[in-house]
Structures are given as C-alpha cells and as structure tokens.
Amino acid sequence: MTDEFIPPIKERNTDDLLKIVGAPEKWNPKAVRLANNELLNRKVEPKKIETAKYLSKKREKVNERIKANESYHFCDFIFDPFWTLFEIIFSWELKKDGFTRKAKQQKYFRIGIGFLILICVGLSYLT
C-alpha cells in the first residue's frame, strides 16, 4: 500500500494515528488501514486502540447532546436580531441537523410571529 497522504501516515505521531483509527467514519478507509498497520508496527497495545475508539464515540455523543440542547437565548435577539429572526423564519432543517431544542423553539416563535402579523393586519383594517 502506498502512502500518498500529507503528512504521510508513517510520519505522524501515535496520538494522531489513534485519532484516525478511533474515528474511521471521518477518514479515508485507506488511511484507517495504514494507521492501524502503523500502530501494529509500533507495537501499540490493542487496549489503547480500543480506548481511542471508545473515547471517539463518547466524544461524538457528547457533541450531539450539546447540539441537541442548544437553544435561542434572549441575548440573541438583542445583540444579533436580524440573523436570529432570519434563522427562525427561513431555516427549515434545524431538527434534521440535530438542533432539536432550537427546532421546537422555532415552531413556537413562528406561531407567535404569525399571530403578531394577524393582529397587525386586523388592527390596520380597524383603523
């Protein structure tokens, strides 16, 4: 197998190789095989490789949980009102992207904005 990666797999330190082997879905399959072979050549303990895989999965779950619990804050409407309203009105894939709390808040904000628009239109017809 040729090593055409930059920097080459053989020149990377052990921690980098463990990161590659620990998160194979983020890397080219060939790079994962080369990294695994290089770790075996360096006589790294299999327990250390399994620990790297476990920590990578755990880190991914933590990132997903952080993403799912991210929400709109009052400060978002004060310091960056245009982009916050733009995201609430025009962003359709928050739930698909993993932002479940923001998607739920978005639904309520849209209902509130629609209700506010109806009140404004109704008041304009009354005056």
Sine and cosine of phi, psi and omega as CSV:
sin_phi,cos_phi,sin_psi,cos_psi,sin_omega,cos_omega
0.00,0.00,0.77,-0.64,0.03,-1.00
-1.00,0.02,0.48,-0.88,-0.05,-1.00
-0.93,-0.36,1.00,-0.05,-0.03,-1.00
-0.98,-0.20,0.31,0.95,-0.01,-1.00
-1.00,0.09,0.47,-0.88,-0.01,-1.00
-0.88,-0.48,0.86,-0.50,-0.21,0.98
-0.93,0.37,0.40,-0.92,-0.02,-1.00
-0.85,0.53,0.53,-0.85,-0.05,-1.00
-0.86,0.52,-0.63,0.78,-0.04,-1.00
-0.92,0.39,-0.40,0.92,-0.02,-1.00
-1.00,0.00,-0.13,0.99,-0.01,-1.00
-0.98,0.21,0.45,-0.89,0.02,-1.00
-0.98,0.19,0.18,-0.98,-0.10,-0.99
-0.89,0.45,-0.60,0.80,0.01,-1.00
-0.89,0.45,-0.66,0.75,0.05,-1.00
-0.89,0.45,-0.66,0.75,0.01,-1.00
-0.90,0.43,-0.62,0.78,0.04,-1.00
-0.91,0.41,-0.58,0.81,0.06,-1.00
-0.91,0.41,-0.63,0.77,0.02,-1.00
-0.91,0.42,-0.74,0.67,-0.02,-1.00
-0.94,0.35,-0.53,0.85,-0.03,-1.00
-0.95,0.32,-0.46,0.89,-0.01,-1.00
-0.80,-0.61,0.94,0.34,-0.09,-1.00
-0.91,0.41,-0.41,0.91,-0.01,-1.00
-0.95,0.32,-0.29,0.96,0.01,-1.00
-1.00,-0.06,-0.07,1.00,-0.11,-0.99
-0.82,-0.57,0.33,-0.94,0.11,-0.99
-0.89,0.46,0.71,-0.70,-0.01,-1.00
-0.83,0.56,-0.55,0.84,0.03,-1.00
-0.92,0.40,-0.64,0.77,0.03,-1.00
-0.91,0.42,-0.60,0.80,0.02,-1.00
-0.91,0.41,-0.69,0.72,0.03,-1.00
-0.89,0.46,-0.71,0.70,0.01,-1.00
-0.89,0.45,-0.66,0.75,0.01,-1.00
-0.91,0.42,-0.65,0.76,0.02,-1.00
-0.90,0.45,-0.69,0.72,0.04,-1.00
-0.89,0.46,-0.65,0.76,-0.01,-1.00
-0.92,0.40,-0.62,0.79,0.06,-1.00
-0.90,0.43,-0.62,0.78,0.05,-1.00
-0.92,0.40,-0.63,0.77,0.04,-1.00
-0.90,0.44,-0.57,0.82,0.01,-1.00
-0.99,0.13,0.00,1.00,0.03,-1.00
0.86,0.50,0.70,0.72,0.10,-1.00
-0.98,0.21,0.67,-0.74,-0.05,-1.00
-0.88,0.47,0.67,-0.74,0.06,-1.00
-0.86,0.52,-0.51,0.86,0.03,-1.00
-0.88,0.47,-0.61,0.79,0.00,-1.00
-0.93,0.37,-0.60,0.80,0.04,-1.00
-0.92,0.39,-0.70,0.71,0.03,-1.00
-0.89,0.45,-0.61,0.79,0.04,-1.00
-0.90,0.44,-0.64,0.76,0.03,-1.00
-0.89,0.45,-0.65,0.76,0.03,-1.00
-0.90,0.43,-0.70,0.72,0.00,-1.00
-0.88,0.47,-0.72,0.69,-0.02,-1.00
-0.90,0.43,-0.59,0.81,0.03,-1.00
-0.90,0.43,-0.70,0.71,0.03,-1.00
-0.90,0.43,-0.66,0.75,0.00,-1.00
-0.90,0.44,-0.68,0.73,0.01,-1.00
-0.88,0.47,-0.65,0.76,0.02,-1.00
-0.90,0.43,-0.66,0.75,0.03,-1.00
-0.90,0.43,-0.64,0.77,0.02,-1.00
-0.90,0.43,-0.68,0.73,0.03,-1.00
-0.89,0.45,-0.64,0.77,0.04,-1.00
-0.90,0.43,-0.65,0.76,0.01,-1.00
-0.91,0.40,-0.65,0.76,0.04,-1.00
-0.89,0.46,-0.69,0.72,0.01,-1.00
-0.89,0.45,-0.67,0.74,-0.03,-1.00
-0.92,0.40,-0.51,0.86,-0.04,-1.00
-1.00,-0.07,0.01,1.00,0.03,-1.00
-0.93,0.36,0.65,-0.76,-0.05,-1.00
-0.65,-0.76,0.17,-0.99,0.12,-0.99
-0.98,0.21,0.62,-0.78,0.02,-1.00
-0.89,-0.45,0.35,-0.94,0.03,-1.00
-0.84,0.54,-0.61,0.80,-0.01,-1.00
-0.90,0.43,-0.48,0.88,0.03,-1.00
-0.87,0.50,-0.61,0.79,-0.02,-1.00
-0.98,0.22,-0.37,0.93,0.01,-1.00
-1.00,0.07,-0.77,0.64,-0.12,-0.99
-1.00,0.05,-0.42,0.91,-0.03,-1.00
-0.58,-0.81,0.88,0.48,-0.13,-0.99
-0.92,0.39,-0.61,0.80,-0.05,-1.00
-0.89,0.46,-0.78,0.62,-0.06,-1.00
-0.93,0.36,-0.54,0.84,0.03,-1.00
-0.92,0.40,-0.73,0.68,0.04,-1.00
-0.91,0.42,-0.61,0.79,0.05,-1.00
-0.87,0.50,-0.69,0.72,0.01,-1.00
-0.91,0.40,-0.65,0.76,-0.01,-1.00
-0.91,0.42,-0.68,0.74,-0.09,-1.00
-0.98,0.19,-0.67,0.74,-0.19,-0.98
-0.96,-0.28,-0.15,0.99,-0.01,-1.00
-1.00,0.06,0.86,-0.52,-0.09,-1.00
-0.96,-0.27,-0.21,0.98,-0.16,-0.99
-0.88,-0.47,0.53,0.85,0.00,-1.00
-0.89,0.46,-0.69,0.72,-0.02,-1.00
-0.92,0.39,-0.65,0.76,0.01,-1.00
-0.90,0.43,-0.54,0.84,0.01,-1.00
-0.99,0.15,-0.04,1.00,0.07,-1.00
0.98,-0.20,0.01,1.00,0.00,-1.00
-1.00,-0.04,0.95,0.31,-0.10,-0.99
-0.93,0.38,-0.63,0.78,0.00,-1.00
-0.93,0.37,-0.67,0.74,0.04,-1.00
-0.90,0.44,-0.60,0.80,0.01,-1.00
-0.90,0.43,-0.65,0.76,0.02,-1.00
-0.92,0.40,-0.70,0.72,0.04,-1.00
-0.90,0.44,-0.62,0.78,0.00,-1.00
-0.86,0.50,-0.66,0.76,0.00,-1.00
-0.87,0.50,-0.72,0.69,-0.01,-1.00
-0.93,0.36,-0.62,0.79,0.05,-1.00
-0.89,0.45,-0.66,0.75,0.01,-1.00
-0.90,0.44,-0.66,0.76,0.05,-1.00
-0.89,0.46,-0.69,0.72,0.02,-1.00
-0.90,0.44,-0.67,0.74,0.02,-1.00
-0.91,0.41,-0.67,0.74,0.04,-1.00
-0.88,0.47,-0.68,0.74,0.03,-1.00
-0.90,0.44,-0.66,0.75,0.03,-1.00
-0.89,0.46,-0.65,0.76,0.03,-1.00
-0.90,0.43,-0.67,0.74,0.03,-1.00
-0.88,0.48,-0.65,0.76,0.03,-1.00
-0.90,0.43,-0.69,0.73,0.01,-1.00
-0.89,0.45,-0.68,0.73,0.02,-1.00
-0.91,0.41,-0.67,0.74,0.02,-1.00
-0.89,0.46,-0.67,0.74,0.02,-1.00
-0.93,0.38,-0.54,0.84,0.01,-1.00
-0.93,0.37,-0.51,0.86,0.05,-1.00
-0.97,0.23,-0.45,0.89,0.00,-1.00
-0.97,0.22,-0.41,0.91,-0.03,-1.00
-0.99,-0.16,0.00,0.00,0.00,0.00
